Amino acid sequence: MPRGEFRTALRLNPMGPFLYVVCLLQIPYRIIELVGIGRGNALWTAVKEKLALLVWVIFIGLMVQWVVRTALGLTWDSEWPLRRLFFM
């Protein structure tokens, strides 16, 4: 993903680009938490709740794509059957 190979990352792991974004968001999140800028701030509390929800959505997405790949008998290096639908 750092080199912008979005299609390759999506082909290998459909949740990969989302995980990449979450990893990038960890840097400012951890700095804000360590410094304590957001303590007592209602906006920061709301952002933290949304980020926690995002983590659960990504976790569920990883589980769903694993079940689908297993059910379809796909290996990790094979392409998704719906790939042509998204990338012409």
PDB file of N, CA, C and O in Angstrom:
ATOM      1  N   MET A   1       0.795  -1.208   0.000  1.00  0.00           N
ATOM      2  CA  MET A   1       0.000   0.000   0.000  1.00  0.00           C
ATOM      3  C   MET A   1       0.840   1.276   0.000  1.00  0.00           C
ATOM      4  O   MET A   1       0.410   2.261  -0.600  1.00  0.00           O
ATOM      5  N   PRO A   2       2.004   1.318   0.632  1.00  0.00           N
ATOM      6  CA  PRO A   2       2.761   2.573   0.604  1.00  0.00           C
ATOM      7  C   PRO A   2       3.145   3.003  -0.803  1.00  0.00           C
ATOM      8  O   PRO A   2       3.315   4.196  -1.055  1.00  0.00           O
ATOM      9  N   ARG A   3       3.283   2.062  -1.720  1.00  0.00           N
ATOM     10  CA  ARG A   3       3.636   2.405  -3.090  1.00  0.00           C
ATOM     11  C   ARG A   3       2.409   2.654  -3.946  1.00  0.00           C
ATOM     12  O   ARG A   3       2.536   2.863  -5.153  1.00  0.00           O
ATOM     13  N   GLY A   4       1.231   2.636  -3.355  1.00  0.00           N
ATOM     14  CA  GLY A   4       0.011   2.927  -4.094  1.00  0.00           C
ATOM     15  C   GLY A   4      -0.527   1.765  -4.898  1.00  0.00           C
ATOM     16  O   GLY A   4      -1.301   1.974  -5.833  1.00  0.00           O
ATOM     17  N   GLU A   5      -0.143   0.560  -4.566  1.00  0.00           N
ATOM     18  CA  GLU A   5      -0.614  -0.617  -5.290  1.00  0.00           C
ATOM     19  C   GLU A   5      -1.951  -1.079  -4.695  1.00  0.00           C
ATOM     20  O   GLU A   5      -2.051  -2.151  -4.098  1.00  0.00           O
ATOM     21  N   PHE A   6      -2.957  -0.248  -4.876  1.00  0.00           N
ATOM     22  CA  PHE A   6      -4.258  -0.486  -4.272  1.00  0.00           C
ATOM     23  C   PHE A   6      -4.907  -1.762  -4.812  1.00  0.00           C
ATOM     24  O   PHE A   6      -5.463  -2.551  -4.049  1.00  0.00           O
ATOM     25  N   ARG A   7      -4.835  -1.957  -6.111  1.00  0.00           N
ATOM     26  CA  ARG A   7      -5.469  -3.141  -6.717  1.00  0.00           C
ATOM     27  C   ARG A   7      -4.836  -4.431  -6.225  1.00  0.00           C
ATOM     28  O   ARG A   7      -5.539  -5.399  -5.936  1.00  0.00           O
ATOM     29  N   THR A   8      -3.522  -4.452  -6.129  1.00  0.00           N
ATOM     30  CA  THR A   8      -2.830  -5.644  -5.650  1.00  0.00           C
ATOM     31  C   THR A   8      -3.193  -5.927  -4.200  1.00  0.00           C
ATOM     32  O   THR A   8      -3.451  -7.072  -3.827  1.00  0.00           O
ATOM     33  N   ALA A   9      -3.212  -4.887  -3.394  1.00  0.00           N
ATOM     34  CA  ALA A   9      -3.570  -5.062  -1.985  1.00  0.00           C
ATOM     35  C   ALA A   9      -5.002  -5.550  -1.837  1.00  0.00           C
ATOM     36  O   ALA A   9      -5.287  -6.405  -0.999  1.00  0.00           O
ATOM     37  N   LEU A  10      -5.888  -5.017  -2.635  1.00  0.00           N
ATOM     38  CA  LEU A  10      -7.290  -5.421  -2.578  1.00  0.00           C
ATOM     39  C   LEU A  10      -7.465  -6.853  -3.067  1.00  0.00           C
ATOM     40  O   LEU A  10      -8.316  -7.583  -2.557  1.00  0.00           O
ATOM     41  N   ARG A  11      -6.676  -7.255  -4.040  1.00  0.00           N
ATOM     42  CA  ARG A  11      -6.772  -8.618  -4.556  1.00  0.00           C
ATOM     43  C   ARG A  11      -6.283  -9.627  -3.531  1.00  0.00           C
ATOM     44  O   ARG A  11      -6.893 -10.683  -3.361  1.00  0.00           O
ATOM     45  N   LEU A  12      -5.189  -9.314  -2.846  1.00  0.00           N
ATOM     46  CA  LEU A  12      -4.644 -10.241  -1.870  1.00  0.00           C
ATOM     47  C   LEU A  12      -5.483 -10.310  -0.597  1.00  0.00           C
ATOM     48  O   LEU A  12      -5.674 -11.388  -0.034  1.00  0.00           O
ATOM     49  N   ASN A  13      -5.976  -9.177  -0.152  1.00  0.00           N
ATOM     50  CA  ASN A  13      -6.790  -9.131   1.054  1.00  0.00           C
ATOM     51  C   ASN A  13      -7.778  -7.981   0.898  1.00  0.00           C
ATOM     52  O   ASN A  13      -7.377  -6.819   0.966  1.00  0.00           O
ATOM     53  N   PRO A  14      -9.059  -8.277   0.689  1.00  0.00           N
ATOM     54  CA  PRO A  14     -10.046  -7.212   0.468  1.00  0.00           C
ATOM     55  C   PRO A  14     -10.141  -6.194   1.608  1.00  0.00           C
ATOM     56  O   PRO A  14     -10.563  -5.060   1.384  1.00  0.00           O
ATOM     57  N   MET A  15      -9.764  -6.575   2.798  1.00  0.00           N
ATOM     58  CA  MET A  15      -9.802  -5.635   3.922  1.00  0.00           C
ATOM     59  C   MET A  15      -8.454  -4.944   4.134  1.00  0.00           C
ATOM     60  O   MET A  15      -8.318  -4.110   5.029  1.00  0.00           O
ATOM     61  N   GLY A  16      -7.459  -5.288   3.314  1.00  0.00           N
ATOM     62  CA  GLY A  16      -6.118  -4.738   3.466  1.00  0.00           C
ATOM     63  C   GLY A  16      -6.040  -3.223   3.432  1.00  0.00           C
ATOM     64  O   GLY A  16      -5.423  -2.634   4.320  1.00  0.00           O
ATOM     65  N   PRO A  17      -6.643  -2.561   2.437  1.00  0.00           N
ATOM     66  CA  PRO A  17      -6.577  -1.099   2.421  1.00  0.00           C
ATOM     67  C   PRO A  17      -7.228  -0.447   3.647  1.00  0.00           C
ATOM     68  O   PRO A  17      -6.772   0.597   4.111  1.00  0.00           O
ATOM     69  N   PHE A  18      -8.273  -1.053   4.159  1.00  0.00           N
ATOM     70  CA  PHE A  18      -8.920  -0.506   5.358  1.00  0.00           C
ATOM     71  C   PHE A  18      -8.020  -0.666   6.580  1.00  0.00           C
ATOM     72  O   PHE A  18      -7.950   0.221   7.430  1.00  0.00           O
ATOM     73  N   LEU A  19      -7.339  -1.796   6.659  1.00  0.00           N
ATOM     74  CA  LEU A  19      -6.388  -2.002   7.749  1.00  0.00           C
ATOM     75  C   LEU A  19      -5.231  -1.007   7.659  1.00  0.00           C
ATOM     76  O   LEU A  19      -4.733  -0.528   8.678  1.00  0.00           O
ATOM     77  N   TYR A  20      -4.817  -0.705   6.449  1.00  0.00           N
ATOM     78  CA  TYR A  20      -3.749   0.273   6.240  1.00  0.00           C
ATOM     79  C   TYR A  20      -4.161   1.642   6.777  1.00  0.00           C
ATOM     80  O   TYR A  20      -3.375   2.318   7.442  1.00  0.00           O
ATOM     81  N   VAL A  21      -5.393   2.044   6.486  1.00  0.00           N
ATOM     82  CA  VAL A  21      -5.895   3.340   6.969  1.00  0.00           C
ATOM     83  C   VAL A  21      -5.961   3.349   8.489  1.00  0.00           C
ATOM     84  O   VAL A  21      -5.597   4.342   9.120  1.00  0.00           O
ATOM     85  N   VAL A  22      -6.421   2.252   9.082  1.00  0.00           N
ATOM     86  CA  VAL A  22      -6.494   2.183  10.548  1.00  0.00           C
ATOM     87  C   VAL A  22      -5.095   2.280  11.154  1.00  0.00           C
ATOM     88  O   VAL A  22      -4.909   2.934  12.181  1.00  0.00           O
ATOM     89  N   CYS A  23      -4.119   1.638  10.530  1.00  0.00           N
ATOM     90  CA  CYS A  23      -2.744   1.741  11.025  1.00  0.00           C
ATOM     91  C   CYS A  23      -2.226   3.170  10.942  1.00  0.00           C
ATOM     92  O   CYS A  23      -1.535   3.635  11.849  1.00  0.00           O
ATOM     93  N   LEU A  24      -2.557   3.869   9.860  1.00  0.00           N
ATOM     94  CA  LEU A  24      -2.134   5.264   9.735  1.00  0.00           C
ATOM     95  C   LEU A  24      -2.819   6.153  10.767  1.00  0.00           C
ATOM     96  O   LEU A  24      -2.210   7.086  11.291  1.00  0.00           O
ATOM     97  N   LEU A  25      -4.086   5.863  11.057  1.00  0.00           N
ATOM     98  CA  LEU A  25      -4.813   6.655  12.058  1.00  0.00           C
ATOM     99  C   LEU A  25      -4.298   6.424  13.479  1.00  0.00           C
ATOM    100  O   LEU A  25      -4.543   7.241  14.367  1.00  0.00           O
ATOM    101  N   GLN A  26      -3.586   5.318  13.697  1.00  0.00           N
ATOM    102  CA  GLN A  26      -3.054   5.028  15.021  1.00  0.00           C
ATOM    103  C   GLN A  26      -2.009   6.055  15.462  1.00  0.00           C
ATOM    104  O   GLN A  26      -1.876   6.332  16.655  1.00  0.00           O
ATOM    105  N   ILE A  27      -1.276   6.613  14.516  1.00  0.00           N
ATOM    106  CA  ILE A  27      -0.196   7.543  14.880  1.00  0.00           C
ATOM    107  C   ILE A  27      -0.738   8.794  15.565  1.00  0.00           C
ATOM    108  O   ILE A  27      -0.332   9.083  16.691  1.00  0.00           O
ATOM    109  N   PRO A  28      -1.649   9.558  14.928  1.00  0.00           N
ATOM    110  CA  PRO A  28      -2.159  10.730  15.653  1.00  0.00           C
ATOM    111  C   PRO A  28      -3.014  10.347  16.863  1.00  0.00           C
ATOM    112  O   PRO A  28      -3.030  11.066  17.862  1.00  0.00           O
ATOM    113  N   TYR A  29      -3.719   9.227  16.778  1.00  0.00           N
ATOM    114  CA  TYR A  29      -4.550   8.790  17.903  1.00  0.00           C
ATOM    115  C   TYR A  29      -3.698   8.540  19.143  1.00  0.00           C
ATOM    116  O   TYR A  29      -4.034   8.997  20.236  1.00  0.00           O
ATOM    117  N   ARG A  30      -2.603   7.819  18.973  1.00  0.00           N
ATOM    118  CA  ARG A  30      -1.731   7.509  20.113  1.00  0.00           C
ATOM    119  C   ARG A  30      -1.053   8.764  20.654  1.00  0.00           C
ATOM    120  O   ARG A  30      -0.883   8.895  21.866  1.00  0.00           O
ATOM    121  N   ILE A  31      -0.670   9.673  19.789  1.00  0.00           N
ATOM    122  CA  ILE A  31      -0.053  10.920  20.256  1.00  0.00           C
ATOM    123  C   ILE A  31      -1.044  11.718  21.092  1.00  0.00           C
ATOM    124  O   ILE A  31      -0.695  12.219  22.161  1.00  0.00           O
ATOM    125  N   ILE A  32      -2.274  11.838  20.612  1.00  0.00           N
ATOM    126  CA  ILE A  32      -3.298  12.582  21.355  1.00  0.00           C
ATOM    127  C   ILE A  32      -3.577  11.919  22.694  1.00  0.00           C
ATOM    128  O   ILE A  32      -3.742  12.605  23.703  1.00  0.00           O
ATOM    129  N   GLU A  33      -3.631  10.598  22.715  1.00  0.00           N
ATOM    130  CA  GLU A  33      -3.875   9.889  23.967  1.00  0.00           C
ATOM    131  C   GLU A  33      -2.711  10.042  24.941  1.00  0.00           C
ATOM    132  O   GLU A  33      -2.929  10.237  26.137  1.00  0.00           O
ATOM    133  N   LEU A  34      -1.474   9.955  24.442  1.00  0.00           N
ATOM    134  CA  LEU A  34      -0.308  10.069  25.316  1.00  0.00           C
ATOM    135  C   LEU A  34      -0.166  11.465  25.898  1.00  0.00           C
ATOM    136  O   LEU A  34       0.130  11.627  27.082  1.00  0.00           O
ATOM    137  N   VAL A  35      -0.377  12.469  25.064  1.00  0.00           N
ATOM    138  CA  VAL A  35      -0.225  13.852  25.519  1.00  0.00           C
ATOM    139  C   VAL A  35      -1.395  14.261  26.406  1.00  0.00           C
ATOM    140  O   VAL A  35      -1.234  15.095  27.297  1.00  0.00           O
ATOM    141  N   GLY A  36      -2.569  13.683  26.171  1.00  0.00           N
ATOM    142  CA  GLY A  36      -3.736  13.986  26.983  1.00  0.00           C
ATOM    143  C   GLY A  36      -4.528  15.172  26.478  1.00  0.00           C
ATOM    144  O   GLY A  36      -5.273  15.787  27.241  1.00  0.00           O
ATOM    145  N   ILE A  37      -4.383  15.502  25.212  1.00  0.00           N
ATOM    146  CA  ILE A  37      -5.081  16.640  24.634  1.00  0.00           C
ATOM    147  C   ILE A  37      -6.594  16.451  24.696  1.00  0.00           C
ATOM    148  O   ILE A  37      -7.334  17.401  24.952  1.00  0.00           O
ATOM    149  N   GLY A  38      -7.050  15.219  24.461  1.00  0.00           N
ATOM    150  CA  GLY A  38      -8.480  14.974  24.339  1.00  0.00           C
ATOM    151  C   GLY A  38      -9.226  14.716  25.632  1.00  0.00           C
ATOM    152  O   GLY A  38     -10.441  14.522  25.600  1.00  0.00           O
ATOM    153  N   ARG A  39      -8.553  14.705  26.755  1.00  0.00           N
ATOM    154  CA  ARG A  39      -9.227  14.410  28.031  1.00  0.00           C
ATOM    155  C   ARG A  39     -10.297  15.446  28.341  1.00  0.00           C
ATOM    156  O   ARG A  39     -10.048  16.652  28.355  1.00  0.00           O
ATOM    157  N   GLY A  40     -11.490  14.933  28.586  1.00  0.00           N
ATOM    158  CA  GLY A  40     -12.600  15.797  28.957  1.00  0.00           C
ATOM    159  C   GLY A  40     -13.266  16.494  27.782  1.00  0.00           C
ATOM    160  O   GLY A  40     -14.221  17.247  27.973  1.00  0.00           O
ATOM    161  N   ASN A  41     -12.788  16.261  26.590  1.00  0.00           N
ATOM    162  CA  ASN A  41     -13.347  16.883  25.402  1.00  0.00           C
ATOM    163  C   ASN A  41     -14.435  15.974  24.831  1.00  0.00           C
ATOM    164  O   ASN A  41     -14.179  14.812  24.516  1.00  0.00           O
ATOM    165  N   ALA A  42     -15.652  16.510  24.700  1.00  0.00           N
ATOM    166  CA  ALA A  42     -16.782  15.719  24.215  1.00  0.00           C
ATOM    167  C   ALA A  42     -16.570  15.262  22.774  1.00  0.00           C
ATOM    168  O   ALA A  42     -16.972  14.156  22.410  1.00  0.00           O
ATOM    169  N   LEU A  43     -15.948  16.096  21.959  1.00  0.00           N
ATOM    170  CA  LEU A  43     -15.700  15.735  20.572  1.00  0.00           C
ATOM    171  C   LEU A  43     -14.734  14.556  20.496  1.00  0.00           C
ATOM    172  O   LEU A  43     -14.962  13.622  19.726  1.00  0.00           O
ATOM    173  N   TRP A  44     -13.669  14.587  21.277  1.00  0.00           N
ATOM    174  CA  TRP A  44     -12.702  13.494  21.273  1.00  0.00           C
ATOM    175  C   TRP A  44     -13.337  12.203  21.768  1.00  0.00           C
ATOM    176  O   TRP A  44     -13.027  11.128  21.254  1.00  0.00           O
ATOM    177  N   THR A  45     -14.210  12.289  22.748  1.00  0.00           N
ATOM    178  CA  THR A  45     -14.915  11.100  23.236  1.00  0.00           C
ATOM    179  C   THR A  45     -15.765  10.497  22.122  1.00  0.00           C
ATOM    180  O   THR A  45     -15.806   9.277  21.966  1.00  0.00           O
ATOM    181  N   ALA A  46     -16.438  11.335  21.353  1.00  0.00           N
ATOM    182  CA  ALA A  46     -17.257  10.852  20.237  1.00  0.00           C
ATOM    183  C   ALA A  46     -16.379  10.221  19.152  1.00  0.00           C
ATOM    184  O   ALA A  46     -16.751   9.206  18.563  1.00  0.00           O
ATOM    185  N   VAL A  47     -15.216  10.821  18.892  1.00  0.00           N
ATOM    186  CA  VAL A  47     -14.297  10.271  17.894  1.00  0.00           C
ATOM    187  C   VAL A  47     -13.793   8.903  18.346  1.00  0.00           C
ATOM    188  O   VAL A  47     -13.699   7.981  17.536  1.00  0.00           O
ATOM    189  N   LYS A  48     -13.472   8.764  19.616  1.00  0.00           N
ATOM    190  CA  LYS A  48     -12.999   7.483  20.136  1.00  0.00           C
ATOM    191  C   LYS A  48     -14.062   6.405  20.013  1.00  0.00           C
ATOM    192  O   LYS A  48     -13.744   5.253  19.715  1.00  0.00           O
ATOM    193  N   GLU A  49     -15.316   6.762  20.238  1.00  0.00           N
ATOM    194  CA  GLU A  49     -16.402   5.788  20.090  1.00  0.00           C
ATOM    195  C   GLU A  49     -16.533   5.343  18.637  1.00  0.00           C
ATOM    196  O   GLU A  49     -16.736   4.160  18.364  1.00  0.00           O
ATOM    197  N   LYS A  50     -16.416   6.290  17.705  1.00  0.00           N
ATOM    198  CA  LYS A  50     -16.503   5.950  16.280  1.00  0.00           C
ATOM    199  C   LYS A  50     -15.323   5.082  15.848  1.00  0.00           C
ATOM    200  O   LYS A  50     -15.496   4.161  15.050  1.00  0.00           O
ATOM    201  N   LEU A  51     -14.130   5.364  16.363  1.00  0.00           N
ATOM    202  CA  LEU A  51     -12.969   4.556  16.022  1.00  0.00           C
ATOM    203  C   LEU A  51     -13.098   3.140  16.565  1.00  0.00           C
ATOM    204  O   LEU A  51     -12.689   2.181  15.910  1.00  0.00           O
ATOM    205  N   ALA A  52     -13.664   3.007  17.757  1.00  0.00           N
ATOM    206  CA  ALA A  52     -13.889   1.670  18.310  1.00  0.00           C
ATOM    207  C   ALA A  52     -14.872   0.894  17.439  1.00  0.00           C
ATOM    208  O   ALA A  52     -14.691  -0.303  17.213  1.00  0.00           O
ATOM    209  N   LEU A  53     -15.896   1.560  16.956  1.00  0.00           N
ATOM    210  CA  LEU A  53     -16.857   0.930  16.052  1.00  0.00           C
ATOM    211  C   LEU A  53     -16.171   0.533  14.744  1.00  0.00           C
ATOM    212  O   LEU A  53     -16.437  -0.543  14.208  1.00  0.00           O
ATOM    213  N   LEU A  54     -15.301   1.386  14.232  1.00  0.00           N
ATOM    214  CA  LEU A  54     -14.565   1.094  13.003  1.00  0.00           C
ATOM    215  C   LEU A  54     -13.707  -0.156  13.154  1.00  0.00           C
ATOM    216  O   LEU A  54     -13.634  -0.973  12.236  1.00  0.00           O
ATOM    217  N   VAL A  55     -13.066  -0.307  14.290  1.00  0.00           N
ATOM    218  CA  VAL A  55     -12.231  -1.483  14.530  1.00  0.00           C
ATOM    219  C   VAL A  55     -13.083  -2.750  14.499  1.00  0.00           C
ATOM    220  O   VAL A  55     -12.672  -3.758  13.924  1.00  0.00           O
ATOM    221  N   TRP A  56     -14.259  -2.705  15.110  1.00  0.00           N
ATOM    222  CA  TRP A  56     -15.142  -3.873  15.093  1.00  0.00           C
ATOM    223  C   TRP A  56     -15.658  -4.168  13.687  1.00  0.00           C
ATOM    224  O   TRP A  56     -15.778  -5.334  13.311  1.00  0.00           O
ATOM    225  N   VAL A  57     -15.963  -3.149  12.916  1.00  0.00           N
ATOM    226  CA  VAL A  57     -16.434  -3.355  11.543  1.00  0.00           C
ATOM    227  C   VAL A  57     -15.335  -4.019  10.710  1.00  0.00           C
ATOM    228  O   VAL A  57     -15.618  -4.924   9.925  1.00  0.00           O
ATOM    229  N   ILE A  58     -14.106  -3.584  10.871  1.00  0.00           N
ATOM    230  CA  ILE A  58     -13.000  -4.185  10.130  1.00  0.00           C
ATOM    231  C   ILE A  58     -12.779  -5.624  10.582  1.00  0.00           C
ATOM    232  O   ILE A  58     -12.527  -6.500   9.755  1.00  0.00           O
ATOM    233  N   PHE A  59     -12.871  -5.873  11.876  1.00  0.00           N
ATOM    234  CA  PHE A  59     -12.724  -7.240  12.377  1.00  0.00           C
ATOM    235  C   PHE A  59     -13.789  -8.157  11.785  1.00  0.00           C
ATOM    236  O   PHE A  59     -13.483  -9.266  11.348  1.00  0.00           O
ATOM    237  N   ILE A  60     -15.037  -7.696  11.769  1.00  0.00           N
ATOM    238  CA  ILE A  60     -16.125  -8.489  11.191  1.00  0.00           C
ATOM    239  C   ILE A  60     -15.895  -8.684   9.686  1.00  0.00           C
ATOM    240  O   ILE A  60     -16.141  -9.767   9.155  1.00  0.00           O
ATOM    241  N   GLY A  61     -15.426  -7.644   9.010  1.00  0.00           N
ATOM    242  CA  GLY A  61     -15.117  -7.757   7.584  1.00  0.00           C
ATOM    243  C   GLY A  61     -14.038  -8.786   7.311  1.00  0.00           C
ATOM    244  O   GLY A  61     -14.132  -9.541   6.343  1.00  0.00           O
ATOM    245  N   LEU A  62     -13.009  -8.827   8.154  1.00  0.00           N
ATOM    246  CA  LEU A  62     -11.960  -9.833   8.001  1.00  0.00           C
ATOM    247  C   LEU A  62     -12.522 -11.241   8.175  1.00  0.00           C
ATOM    248  O   LEU A  62     -12.183 -12.146   7.413  1.00  0.00           O
ATOM    249  N   MET A  63     -13.371 -11.422   9.164  1.00  0.00           N
ATOM    250  CA  MET A  63     -13.972 -12.735   9.398  1.00  0.00           C
ATOM    251  C   MET A  63     -14.878 -13.141   8.237  1.00  0.00           C
ATOM    252  O   MET A  63     -14.858 -14.295   7.808  1.00  0.00           O
ATOM    253  N   VAL A  64     -15.670 -12.201   7.732  1.00  0.00           N
ATOM    254  CA  VAL A  64     -16.586 -12.502   6.624  1.00  0.00           C
ATOM    255  C   VAL A  64     -15.800 -12.883   5.372  1.00  0.00           C
ATOM    256  O   VAL A  64     -16.137 -13.864   4.709  1.00  0.00           O
ATOM    257  N   GLN A  65     -14.764 -12.123   5.041  1.00  0.00           N
ATOM    258  CA  GLN A  65     -13.999 -12.453   3.841  1.00  0.00           C
ATOM    259  C   GLN A  65     -13.274 -13.778   4.006  1.00  0.00           C
ATOM    260  O   GLN A  65     -13.096 -14.495   3.021  1.00  0.00           O
ATOM    261  N   TRP A  66     -12.851 -14.129   5.209  1.00  0.00           N
ATOM    262  CA  TRP A  66     -12.221 -15.426   5.448  1.00  0.00           C
ATOM    263  C   TRP A  66     -13.231 -16.562   5.238  1.00  0.00           C
ATOM    264  O   TRP A  66     -12.913 -17.571   4.610  1.00  0.00           O
ATOM    265  N   VAL A  67     -14.449 -16.391   5.769  1.00  0.00           N
ATOM    266  CA  VAL A  67     -15.481 -17.409   5.602  1.00  0.00           C
ATOM    267  C   VAL A  67     -15.855 -17.559   4.123  1.00  0.00           C
ATOM    268  O   VAL A  67     -16.015 -18.678   3.637  1.00  0.00           O
ATOM    269  N   VAL A  68     -15.994 -16.446   3.414  1.00  0.00           N
ATOM    270  CA  VAL A  68     -16.353 -16.497   1.994  1.00  0.00           C
ATOM    271  C   VAL A  68     -15.259 -17.189   1.194  1.00  0.00           C
ATOM    272  O   VAL A  68     -15.548 -18.046   0.358  1.00  0.00           O
ATOM    273  N   ARG A  69     -14.006 -16.826   1.443  1.00  0.00           N
ATOM    274  CA  ARG A  69     -12.902 -17.470   0.720  1.00  0.00           C
ATOM    275  C   ARG A  69     -12.866 -18.968   1.013  1.00  0.00           C
ATOM    276  O   ARG A  69     -12.637 -19.775   0.112  1.00  0.00           O
ATOM    277  N   THR A  70     -13.089 -19.335   2.262  1.00  0.00           N
ATOM    278  CA  THR A  70     -13.082 -20.748   2.627  1.00  0.00           C
ATOM    279  C   THR A  70     -14.253 -21.478   1.974  1.00  0.00           C
ATOM    280  O   THR A  70     -14.082 -22.581   1.456  1.00  0.00           O
ATOM    281  N   ALA A  71     -15.424 -20.880   1.993  1.00  0.00           N
ATOM    282  CA  ALA A  71     -16.607 -21.503   1.410  1.00  0.00           C
ATOM    283  C   ALA A  71     -16.483 -21.667  -0.103  1.00  0.00           C
ATOM    284  O   ALA A  71     -16.961 -22.655  -0.661  1.00  0.00           O
ATOM    285  N   LEU A  72     -15.848 -20.709  -0.765  1.00  0.00           N
ATOM    286  CA  LEU A  72     -15.678 -20.778  -2.215  1.00  0.00           C
ATOM    287  C   LEU A  72     -14.458 -21.597  -2.625  1.00  0.00           C
ATOM    288  O   LEU A  72     -14.241 -21.850  -3.811  1.00  0.00           O
ATOM    289  N   GLY A  73     -13.665 -22.008  -1.640  1.00  0.00           N
ATOM    290  CA  GLY A  73     -12.479 -22.799  -1.943  1.00  0.00           C
ATOM    291  C   GLY A  73     -11.358 -22.000  -2.570  1.00  0.00           C
ATOM    292  O   GLY A  73     -10.530 -22.556  -3.292  1.00  0.00           O
ATOM    293  N   LEU A  74     -11.316 -20.713  -2.309  1.00  0.00           N
ATOM    294  CA  LEU A  74     -10.276 -19.854  -2.881  1.00  0.00           C
ATOM    295  C   LEU A  74      -9.026 -19.892  -2.024  1.00  0.00           C
ATOM    296  O   LEU A  74      -9.106 -19.955  -0.797  1.00  0.00           O
ATOM    297  N   THR A  75      -7.875 -19.854  -2.668  1.00  0.00           N
ATOM    298  CA  THR A  75      -6.626 -19.717  -1.931  1.00  0.00           C
ATOM    299  C   THR A  75      -6.306 -18.228  -1.835  1.00  0.00           C
ATOM    300  O   THR A  75      -6.970 -17.402  -2.463  1.00  0.00           O
ATOM    301  N   TRP A  76      -5.290 -17.891  -1.049  1.00  0.00           N
ATOM    302  CA  TRP A  76      -4.970 -16.482  -0.841  1.00  0.00           C
ATOM    303  C   TRP A  76      -4.365 -15.834  -2.072  1.00  0.00           C
ATOM    304  O   TRP A  76      -4.372 -14.609  -2.196  1.00  0.00           O
ATOM    305  N   ASP A  77      -3.841 -16.642  -2.982  1.00  0.00           N
ATOM    306  CA  ASP A  77      -3.265 -16.037  -4.181  1.00  0.00           C
ATOM    307  C   ASP A  77      -4.223 -16.063  -5.369  1.00  0.00           C
ATOM    308  O   ASP A  77      -3.882 -15.568  -6.443  1.00  0.00           O
ATOM    309  N   SER A  78      -5.416 -16.632  -5.195  1.00  0.00           N
ATOM    310  CA  SER A  78      -6.388 -16.627  -6.288  1.00  0.00           C
ATOM    311  C   SER A  78      -7.217 -15.351  -6.246  1.00  0.00           C
ATOM    312  O   SER A  78      -7.308 -14.681  -5.218  1.00  0.00           O
ATOM    313  N   GLU A  79      -7.812 -15.034  -7.375  1.00  0.00           N
ATOM    314  CA  GLU A  79      -8.587 -13.805  -7.473  1.00  0.00           C
ATOM    315  C   GLU A  79     -10.023 -14.033  -7.013  1.00  0.00           C
ATOM    316  O   GLU A  79     -10.552 -15.142  -7.089  1.00  0.00           O
ATOM    317  N   TRP A  80     -10.629 -12.971  -6.541  1.00  0.00           N
ATOM    318  CA  TRP A  80     -12.037 -13.031  -6.160  1.00  0.00           C
ATOM    319  C   TRP A  80     -12.881 -13.175  -7.419  1.00  0.00           C
ATOM    320  O   TRP A  80     -12.555 -12.583  -8.448  1.00  0.00           O
ATOM    321  N   PRO A  81     -13.968 -13.958  -7.355  1.00  0.00           N
ATOM    322  CA  PRO A  81     -14.822 -14.114  -8.533  1.00  0.00           C
ATOM    323  C   PRO A  81     -15.470 -12.802  -8.985  1.00  0.00           C
ATOM    324  O   PRO A  81     -15.754 -12.634 -10.171  1.00  0.00           O
ATOM    325  N   LEU A  82     -15.702 -11.884  -8.068  1.00  0.00           N
ATOM    326  CA  LEU A  82     -16.370 -10.629  -8.408  1.00  0.00           C
ATOM    327  C   LEU A  82     -15.376  -9.532  -8.775  1.00  0.00           C
ATOM    328  O   LEU A  82     -15.756  -8.365  -8.871  1.00  0.00           O
ATOM    329  N   ARG A  83     -14.125  -9.885  -8.978  1.00  0.00           N
ATOM    330  CA  ARG A  83     -13.102  -8.886  -9.270  1.00  0.00           C
ATOM    331  C   ARG A  83     -13.433  -8.087 -10.520  1.00  0.00           C
ATOM    332  O   ARG A  83     -13.215  -6.876 -10.557  1.00  0.00           O
ATOM    333  N   ARG A  84     -13.945  -8.734 -11.519  1.00  0.00           N
ATOM    334  CA  ARG A  84     -14.276  -8.047 -12.770  1.00  0.00           C
ATOM    335  C   ARG A  84     -15.389  -7.034 -12.582  1.00  0.00           C
ATOM    336  O   ARG A  84     -15.502  -6.080 -13.351  1.00  0.00           O
ATOM    337  N   LEU A  85     -16.198  -7.233 -11.577  1.00  0.00           N
ATOM    338  CA  LEU A  85     -17.271  -6.293 -11.287  1.00  0.00           C
ATOM    339  C   LEU A  85     -16.712  -4.953 -10.807  1.00  0.00           C
ATOM    340  O   LEU A  85     -17.248  -3.895 -11.137  1.00  0.00           O
ATOM    341  N   PHE A  86     -15.638  -5.006 -10.030  1.00  0.00           N
ATOM    342  CA  PHE A  86     -15.044  -3.802  -9.456  1.00  0.00           C
ATOM    343  C   PHE A  86     -13.937  -3.197 -10.307  1.00  0.00           C
ATOM    344  O   PHE A  86     -13.802  -1.976 -10.376  1.00  0.00           O
ATOM    345  N   PHE A  87     -13.142  -4.049 -10.957  1.00  0.00           N
ATOM    346  CA  PHE A  87     -12.022  -3.565 -11.763  1.00  0.00           C
ATOM    347  C   PHE A  87     -12.170  -4.094 -13.179  1.00  0.00           C
ATOM    348  O   PHE A  87     -11.985  -5.284 -13.430  1.00  0.00           O
ATOM    349  N   MET A  88     -12.494  -3.231 -14.072  1.00  0.00           N
ATOM    350  CA  MET A  88     -12.706  -3.645 -15.470  1.00  0.00           C
ATOM    351  C   MET A  88     -11.381  -3.838 -16.163  1.00  0.00           C
ATOM    352  O   MET A  88     -11.347  -4.185 -17.344  1.00  0.00           O
TER     353      MET A  88
END
